[in-house]
Amino acid sequence: MPEVQYKVDLPAFTGRNVPIKEIAKAIGKDAQYVRVGIQQGILKFGVAIKLEGSNEYNYYCPDKKVWEETGYFKEIPKAV
């Protein structure tokens, strides 16, 4: 029996930090829902880092992880 091969075209990931608002729109949720989900570890496509001496968080949501978890990807053209 011949070996079966599959070809998968993956998006051109860059490690881009996908903005929370963009993710929220793509998955049909409110931005606060996405923030809290990441903070609580429920949403696995990003990390929330609390700034020292502050109540604010910084978020990092790499494009590859967002795509793996949600199927959403947006290619950003490179500046020339």
C-alpha positions as semicolon CSV with decimal commas, in nm:
position;residue;x (nm);y (nm);z (nm)
1;M;0,000;0,000;0,000
2;P;0,149;0,342;-0,096
3;E;0,232;0,592;0,176
4;V;-0,026;0,870;0,204
5;Q;0,114;1,221;0,222
6;Y;-0,068;1,536;0,315
7;K;0,026;1,893;0,234
8;V;-0,080;2,161;0,479
9;D;-0,036;2,529;0,401
10;L;0,027;2,714;0,727
11;P;-0,008;3,089;0,763
12;A;0,312;3,298;0,759
13;F;0,350;3,340;1,134
14;T;0,567;3,628;1,254
15;G;0,521;3,621;1,631
16;R;0,308;3,933;1,601
17;N;0,132;4,027;1,924
18;V;-0,234;4,015;1,821
19;P;-0,427;4,295;1,996
20;I;-0,693;4,190;2,247
21;K;-0,961;4,392;2,064
22;E;-0,879;4,215;1,737
23;I;-0,903;3,872;1,901
24;A;-1,229;3,966;2,073
25;K;-1,386;4,073;1,744
26;A;-1,265;3,757;1,569
27;I;-1,416;3,524;1,830
28;G;-1,731;3,729;1,888
29;K;-1,660;3,819;2,250
30;D;-1,602;4,137;2,448
31;A;-1,240;4,248;2,500
32;Q;-1,283;4,226;2,879
33;Y;-1,394;3,861;2,841
34;V;-1,069;3,788;2,655
35;R;-0,855;3,975;2,912
36;V;-1,008;3,794;3,210
37;G;-0,993;3,458;3,030
38;I;-0,621;3,502;2,968
39;Q;-0,558;3,624;3,325
40;Q;-0,737;3,319;3,468
41;G;-0,559;3,076;3,233
42;I;-0,885;2,969;3,069
43;L;-0,793;3,109;2,728
44;K;-0,463;2,948;2,631
45;F;-0,358;3,170;2,338
46;G;-0,188;3,440;2,542
47;V;-0,024;3,542;2,866
48;A;-0,105;3,825;3,103
49;I;0,177;3,984;3,300
50;K;0,089;4,211;3,589
51;L;0,305;4,519;3,609
52;E;0,490;4,555;3,939
53;G;0,325;4,805;4,172
54;S;0,021;4,836;3,946
55;N;-0,319;4,681;3,889
56;E;-0,262;4,682;3,513
57;Y;-0,163;4,387;3,294
58;N;0,034;4,359;2,973
59;Y;-0,075;4,089;2,728
60;Y;0,118;3,886;2,475
61;C;-0,085;3,683;2,227
62;P;0,143;3,548;1,951
63;D;-0,026;3,503;1,614
64;K;0,059;3,131;1,592
65;K;-0,093;3,049;1,931
66;V;-0,407;3,254;1,852
67;W;-0,443;3,062;1,525
68;E;-0,388;2,724;1,694
69;E;-0,654;2,793;1,958
70;T;-0,912;2,991;1,758
71;G;-0,839;2,942;1,387
72;Y;-0,802;3,318;1,344
73;F;-0,507;3,463;1,152
74;K;-0,454;3,800;0,989
75;E;-0,148;3,860;0,778
76;I;-0,001;4,205;0,820
77;P;0,188;4,324;0,512
78;K;0,549;4,419;0,578
79;A;0,638;4,786;0,546
80;V;0,865;4,858;0,252
